[in-house]
Structures are given as C-alpha cells and as structure tokens.
Amino acid sequence: MSLADITARVEAAIAAAGRSPGCVTLIAVSKMQPDARVAEVLREGHRVFGENRVQEAAGKWPEFRDTFQDVDLHLIGPLQSNKVRQAFDLFQTIHSVDRPKLANTIARIADEEGHCPDLFLQVNTGEEEQKAGVLPADADDFIAQCRKLELPIKGLMCIPPVDEEPSLHFALLAKIAARNDLSGLSMGMSGDFETAIAQGATHIRVGSAIFGERDYD
C-alpha cells in the first residue's frame, strides 16, 4: 500500500457512503516508523500525523517541523497527567482523554498556558479491562464534566476489540456522540477504516497500510 492507495480508498468509501468529499481527516500514524519513511510521506504532501507517545513525538517532530510547514500532529495514545504540559507544546489534537483526573489536569494547564489542543474523549466501547476509556454507560456524564471545565471537546474516539465486529462499536460511538451533540468521530484503523467511514467517522488513524510494518527494534 501507499499514501496514494489509501487516499483513493478513503475517497471511494466517502462516495459509497454518500458523504461529502473531504469530510474525513486521514491521520497517518507514524509511531515506531523510521524517520526516512515519515519524511517520504511528508514529501508527498501529507501533513496530518498521529503518534502514540509524547516522548517519541518529542524526539521526532520538532526537527521535521523545521523542514516541513503546517504539520498537524495528533496524540492517539494514552496520556499521563505529568506529560500534559509537554503534549500542549507538541500536539494540535489529543484523542485519548479517558478519565476525569486527566480532564482536570488538562483544564488547569489550559488555563495556565492560555490555549488547549482540540480534544476527543475515549470511550471503551468493548468494556475491556485492559483498555483505557470511559465505559459507554459513563460517557454522557464524562462529556458533561468536560464541558463544565470548558474544554474544547470535538468528539469521541474508540478502539474496538480485535475479535469483535467493528461496525457495532462504531455505531455505538456514533450514537453516544449524536445524543451529546458532538460531531467528531475518531474511529477506524488500517483494517477497518472503510467500515468506520460508512458509520460516520470524521478522523481515521491509518499506520501500517501507509508506511508498512512498524519497526519495533
């Protein structure tokens, strides 16, 4: 696969769903990818990228930004409370606000810094013990709490269980978002992004299908 292949598939999925062209943001997930591969995608003109860890992003993106303008960086992995201030300096959007303590920390630092990245709240649609995110039954209350903190909540995010039909989880996330008047849906990865687009995804997170297998060495 390549960036061009994925872009073509995204456009086809949008058309098949009867949605407006350009309504889906393709986040190229560059975590654990060699700098040479990331630079190649940057040279192709893509500017929206996702990272899982604050530390990895801090070692990679300041230098890329010296060369490539208008990079739009998204944190899609877990965020520790003690990394929030650093995340503010690196990311334009955080997709993994998953607990009240983190929301409170973000609100405090946003007040101190005078700005805040766009935020998505993570919902654990599969109710998996090992996975972050609020439970679906608690999502409405968590959204309300974050709104009281005046956080810039753009939508919801989920990662479906690997052994379950993803469309059920995408539909659940869309339902929670709709009843809370949230338009953003961060859902869908390399193996299921077309299904996510059919269910209303506004942001999809695609890594290996663009870059190839990750380098874990």
Residue pairs with C-beta under 8 A, 6 or more apart in sequence:
1 209
1 210
1 212
2 210
3 28
3 41
3 44
3 46
3 210
4 44
5 209
6 26
6 206
6 209
6 210
7 26
9 193
9 194
10 24
10 26
10 193
10 197
10 204
11 21
13 24
13 193
13 194
13 197
13 198
14 20
14 21
14 23
14 24
14 197
15 21
16 198
17 197
17 198
19 197
23 202
24 197
24 201
24 202
24 203
24 204
25 48
25 202
25 203
25 204
26 46
26 48
26 204
26 206
27 48
27 49
27 50
27 74
27 76
27 203
27 204
27 205
27 206
28 41
28 46
28 48
28 49
28 50
28 206
28 207
28 210
28 211
29 49
29 50
29 51
29 52
29 76
29 189
29 205
29 206
29 207
29 210
29 211
30 37
30 38
30 41
30 49
30 50
30 51
30 60
30 207
30 211
31 50
31 51
31 52
31 53
31 56
31 77
31 207
31 214
32 52
32 56
32 214
32 215
32 216
33 207
33 211
33 214
33 215
34 215
35 60
35 64
37 211
37 212
38 49
38 60
38 64
38 211
39 64
41 210
41 211
42 64
42 67
42 68
42 71
47 68
47 70
47 71
47 72
48 72
48 74
49 61
49 71
49 72
49 73
49 74
50 73
50 74
50 75
50 76
50 95
50 205
50 207
51 57
51 60
51 61
51 73
51 74
51 75
51 76
51 77
51 91
52 75
52 76
52 77
52 78
53 77
54 75
54 79
54 80
54 83
54 86
54 87
54 90
55 83
57 73
57 75
57 90
57 91
58 86
58 90
61 71
61 73
61 90
64 71
65 71
72 92
72 93
73 90
73 91
73 92
73 93
74 91
74 92
74 93
74 94
74 95
74 203
74 205
75 87
75 90
75 91
75 93
75 94
75 95
75 96
75 117
76 95
76 96
76 157
76 186
76 205
77 96
78 96
78 98
78 132
79 87
79 94
79 96
79 97
79 102
81 101
81 102
81 105
84 102
84 105
84 106
84 109
85 109
85 113
87 94
87 117
88 109
88 110
88 113
88 115
88 116
88 117
91 117
92 117
92 118
93 117
93 118
93 119
93 120
93 154
94 106
94 117
94 118
94 119
94 120
95 120
95 122
95 157
95 186
95 203
95 205
96 120
96 122
96 132
96 157
97 103
97 106
97 119
97 120
97 121
97 122
97 146
97 151
98 121
98 122
98 124
98 132
98 133
98 134
99 132
99 134
100 142
100 145
103 142
103 145
103 146
103 149
103 151
104 149
106 116
106 119
106 149
106 151
107 149
107 150
107 151
109 116
110 116
110 151
116 151
116 152
117 152
118 152
118 154
119 146
119 151
119 152
119 153
119 154
120 153
120 154
120 155
120 156
120 157
120 184
120 186
120 203
121 134
121 139
121 142
121 143
121 146
121 153
121 155
121 156
121 157
122 132
122 133
122 134
122 156
122 157
122 158
122 159
123 133
123 134
123 135
123 136
123 139
123 156
123 157
123 158
123 172
123 173
123 176
124 131
124 132
124 133
124 134
124 135
124 136
124 158
125 133
125 136
125 158
125 160
125 169
125 172
125 173
126 160
126 161
126 164
126 169
127 135
127 136
128 161
131 159
133 157
133 158
133 159
134 142
136 172
136 176
139 156
139 176
139 180
140 176
140 179
140 180
143 153
143 180
143 182
146 153
147 153
153 182
154 182
154 183
154 184
155 177
155 182
155 183
155 184
155 185
155 186
155 202
155 203
156 173
156 176
156 177
156 182
156 184
156 185
156 186
157 173
157 185
157 186
157 187
157 203
158 169
158 170
158 172
158 173
158 186
158 187
159 189
160 166
160 168
160 169
160 170
160 187
160 192
161 169
166 188
166 192
166 195
166 196
167 195
167 198
167 199
169 187
170 185
170 187
170 188
170 195
170 196
170 199
170 200
170 201
171 199
173 185
173 187
174 185
174 199
174 200
177 183
177 184
177 185
183 202
184 202
184 203
185 196
185 199
185 200
185 201
185 202
185 203
186 201
186 202
186 203
186 204
186 205
187 196
187 199
187 201
187 203
187 204
188 194
188 195
188 196
188 197
188 201
188 204
188 205
188 206
189 204
189 205
189 206
189 207
190 206
190 207
190 208
190 209
190 210
193 201
193 204
193 205
193 206
196 204
197 204
207 214
208 214
